[in-house]
């Protein structure tokens, strides 16, 4: 306990300050609070559990080292998301993955999956979405993961990815248009759905 407040009760920004000042427990609390959400971002962005686990480990190591430079002008979660997304991008660059050419802006991600999928097919639906996401440019994928799957507002996603809100809107629209033909077969399973619900069951590392 420090200053009358336990580590568990301290706000994120205070925990980062404590960590930078040498508190041995502060950063572990940050990891415990945010690991699941950061894992979801890494997994949905990279589409591979081993790659996502490695990216997440790299991201938390980077955050551990950079905590002293945190300026406090954004939420700690926004700062962490940015580091995770950058770690994912670095891994994609190492694999020399080239983006595909984006398509038009006339579709939505929510329009391509069933509203009430059979629970027995939820896993297959999640795999279909994950595989399709790997076939669109990283920048579009990252925007869709944050906005459509994680529920971020456009302005907040823009802060994470450090681009204007209009760029996020454009990337989401283009990404949805690219995904629509890839996932069009899912329309036969129901009457339209939010892909986010099917993706919520993604695994996380032990």
Protein Blocks (a to p, Z undefined) as FASTA:
>chain_A
ZZhiafklpcfklmmmmmmnopaklmmmmmmmmmmmmmmmmmmmnopaklmmmmmmmmmm
mmmmmmmmpgolacfklmmmmmmmmmmmmmmmmnopacdddddfkbcfklmpcfbdcfkl
mmmmmmmmmmmmmmpcfklmmmmmmmmmnopafklmmmmnopafklmmmmmmmmmmmmmm
mmmmmmmnmgodafklmmmmpccdZZ
